[in-house]
Amino acid sequence: MTERRQRGFTLLELLVAVAIFAVVSAMAYGGLRTVLETRDRVEAEGQRLGELQLAQGVLARDLRQHLDRPWIDAWGDRRPALAYDALDAEPRLELITAAGREGTQQSVLRRVGYELEDGVLYRLGWTTLDGGGEDPQTRSRLAGTTEDESRRRIEAIRFTFHYQDPDGTLQETDRWPPDAALGEAGQLLALGVTLELGNGEEIPRLLSARGMDHGNGTDADLD
């Protein structure tokens, strides 16, 4: 009986098989790398948008809880309950809010602020209402990054105050209160907030001020 000879792979066949395996592996690795890079970009974009939405949400909440109650600074001078001037060297939005006290139905007046520094938007807080200085006691990061050429970096923030003057005319300004030479400020209707990001993208939002408690700003409010 003749034994059947067992035939193995030739060297050429082995080389072809190895080459095919290498090509398939490279394609699979490239596809996996593309998937992982896409996932990382999606996660980073989601985090970026989440931060921006959170920052705008916190500002909208503070604006809804704003109370027109002037405060007294450390030198005894009367300061407005809402203040911002785009021409300041380091512009800062400051306002008085009536936030709820934790565990109770009572509210407590707080002085809070917002400022942009080196690509990052911060929320500021003061532990005292009257008699406090310019430096806040708390400084919480809301959004942005200090990294250059990053989509998360906030290059600028612009505030536009939309209000109705005493004669019923709709006005807008980039400072609040408006110029004293114009007389009484009138009724604030909305606050426009525009974030300019590191990639040139602008994210505008218009926050309603109709839910705000507008007092008369008299000395009686300071009691």
JOLIN-V128926 format. One line per field, one symbol per residue. ss: DSSP state (A for helix, B for strand, O for the rest). burial: + if it has 24 or more other C-alpha atoms within 12 Angstrom, else -. A space follows every 10 residues. Layout:
ss: ???
burial: ???
//
This chain:
ss: OOOOOOOOOO AAAAAAAAAA AAAAAAAAAA AAAAAAAAAA AAAAAAAAAA AAAAAAAAAA AAAAOBBOOO BBBOOOOBBO OBBBBOOOOO OBBBBBBBBB OOOOOOBBBB BBBBBBBOOB BBBBBBOOOO OBOOOOOBBB BBBBOOOOOO OOOBBBBBBB BBBBOOOOOB BBBOBBOOOA AAOOOOBBBB BBBBBBBOOO OBBBBBBBOO OOBOOOOOAA AAO
burial: ---------- ---------- ---------- ---------- -------+-- ++--++-+++ ++++++++++ ++------++ ++++++---- +++++++++- --------++ +++++++-++ ++++++--++ -+-+-+---- +++++----- ++++++++++ +++------- ++++++++-- ----++++++ ++++++++-- --+-+++++- -+++------ ---
//
